[in-house]
């Protein structure tokens, strides 16, 4: 029997399992193309308009970190500047989640052991997962290329954009394949893979922010850190401005090597085990584990710690840019306008508008954390531990509410950390560090009600449609992020932007906080959460 026997059947099984999730990921990512093209054509219809905004962008390191280094003023290049890195991140997350779902999660839930008892080769499961994910990335890349061509963009650049996005998705699929061999739980594998995606985005941003502005005044040649990032590789293909196809070899070679490493690790471990064995716990459990909330905290604390470190580092980076951004805002009206749009259109002090825009990003990060944290109950239910816990005196509502309470408290703690680190570093570069810490901490915590909306939605999805809860929760986060955080820049109608809870959060410190929107957001979050708890209490457990 070959090591790959049964791969075709497992591919069909994986496609059936993902017949809803993957199409949602693909279509939700590809929808960026018509949105961004319409925005670019509406706001920057001529090359002179594009040059003007790009001259401002190259003077703002914060904008280069968020987007990428501009490579030209053609319409196609402007489209790439507007959305390429965001789509690359979404492709990476789609790939990592799918690979882990069909490898480590199958082992964790016992599916791999059942399948392995039939005529199936050792490498069949991993190979099937990679084939399905590779196919999803090819479809995503093709849709992006066809959409760009349909909007009258040059074929070479359009195909390059689609190929680059597909290739970066493959790189992160390889990363997830390795993570699935190293760890013993799907949660840890997803955490490692998502961390790699985040680091790749930050490293790319650092390289672009440190790049050299060219004599034309509106393009930038990225610094060397960009070449260390898979997301940087796709931007360095320079679609519509030279189309450097040779760069495509970097992600493809990386994918092949990472898959080889994953296969090598597969034969060096037992099914269900990881290369890094789980640590043995103490002989006597802590007293806190006797309560549902103590157990929830024990399960969530590692995730919270990782997010806390990331938020502290990002907050310090934002605080350190305050003087640089202030200088840029004073010299470039275009940059000031862009920052103002990121802050929701506020007409207040421009440096406050910059901090308001960054606070919105903190809110998005806190929302991503609560969605990830509240997927833990679904993993516990599907994997079996929830059934064992609920067989004791622990009630259903108490069990789920404990996870919700830990997630909400964790989101508040993350915003607190981000605000303190931002204010402390910003204050040290100027004066009145204490006052700046108080101001930035308050501004960060204002974002909490928006994150709570997504927490409540995740609980409601878990209570009503448990098998679709993961996809629905992340889809809600993606929609909220796109239409709320980028709606002003993309020129989306106000009625569309109002769908996102982030739209209704006051742009503190650019404007004064008002209680009305925050109370309304909190009330909606409570309604979602309460509905989810009630629905979970009345339904059967679901695998």
C-alpha positions, 0 to 999 in steps of 0.5 A: 500500500502506498503512503498516499493511498486513499488521498482522492477519497479524503479530498472529496470528504474535505471538500464536502466538509468545507462546501460552505466555509471555503466558498464564503472565504473565497467570495468574501475575499474576492469581493475586495476587487469591485469595492476597491476599483470603484473607490479608486475610480471615484476618488482618484480618476486621473493620474495627477490625483493618484500622484498627489495622494501617493506623495502624501502617503510616502511621507507617512510611515504609519500608512506604509505599515498599514498598506504597502510601498507604492510602486506607481501611479497607474490605476492598477498600481493604485488598486494594489496599493489599496488592498493587496496586503489585506487580501494576502492576510485573508488568503493566509488565514483561510489557508491556515485554518483549513489545513489545521481543520483537516489535519490536527483537528481530525487527529484531536477529535479522533477522526484520523484514527477512525479513517486510519483503520481503513485502507489509507496511507500515512500521508493521505490526510495531509496530502488531501488537506493541501490539495483542497487548500491549494485548489481554494487558493487557485480559485481565489487567485483566478477570481481576483485576476478575472475581476481585475481584467473585467475592470479593464486592467492589463492582463499581465498585472491582473494575472500577477495579482491573482498568482501572487495572492494564491502563492502567499496562501500556499506559503501559509498552508505550508506553515500550517502543515508544519504547525499541525505536526509540531503541536498536539492541539488544533488551537495551538496549531492555529495560534502558531500559524496565525502568529506567523501571518501576523509577523509576516504582515508586521515585518513587511510593514517595517520594510516598507516604512523604512524604504527609500523614497524615489526621486519622483516623490511618490514611489518607494523601494522597500527596505530589506525586511520586506524580503523576509516576509511572504506578504512582502514577496507578493507586493514586490512582484510590482503588479502593473509596474514591471510585473516581476514574475521571478519573485513568484519563485520565492513563495512556491519554493518555500511552499515545497520546502515546508510541505517536505518538512511537514511530511518528514515530521509526519513519519516521526510521530504517533497519530494524535501526538505532536513533535512537542509533547504536552506537558504533564500537569501537576499531580494535584489540580489547582483549586480554581479548576473546581469552578467553570470560570477557573477552567475557562481561564486555564484554557484561554490564558495562553491565547490571551498572553500571546495577544497581550504581547502583540498589543503591547508591542504594537501600541509601543510602535504606534506611540513612537510614531507620534512625532513622525506623524505629527511632522508629516501631517503638518507638511502634507494635506493629502496625508492629513486627509487620509488619516482623517478618513481612517479616524471616521472623518473627524475634523479635530486636531490631526494628531488626535485623528491619527491616534483615533485611527490607531484606536480603531485598529486596537478595537479590531484586534480586540474583536479578533481575540474575542472571536478566537476565544469564543470558538473554544466552546465549539472546539470543546463541544466537538472534541468531547470535553464539553460533554464530560464537563456538562455531565457534572453539576455544571450547568450549560449556561454557567459553562458557556457564560464562563468562557464569555466572561473570560473573553470579555475580560481579556478584550478589556485587558488587551485594550488596557495594555494597548492604551497604556503602552501607546500613551507611555511611549508617546508621552516619553517622546514629548511631555506629560507622560502620565496624562498621555497614558490616561488619555490613550487608555481611555480612548482604547477602552472606548473600543470595547463595546464594538468588540462585545458586539462580535463576542455576542454574535459569536455566542449567538451563532454557537447557540443557534448553528454550532456547526457553522459557528466558526465560519459565521463568527469570522465572517462577521468579523471580516465584514465589520472590519472591512465596512467599518474600519475601511469604509470611509477610505473605500467610499462605501455608502453610510448605510453599508458602513452602519452595519459594522459596530466599529462605525458607531464608536466615537473617534476618541481622542479626536472627538469627545466620547458620548455615552449614547452609542456606547450604551446602545452597542453594549445593549445589542451585545447583551441581547446577542449574548443572552440569545446565544446562552438561551439557545445553547441551553435548549439544543442538543450537543453537536459534533 
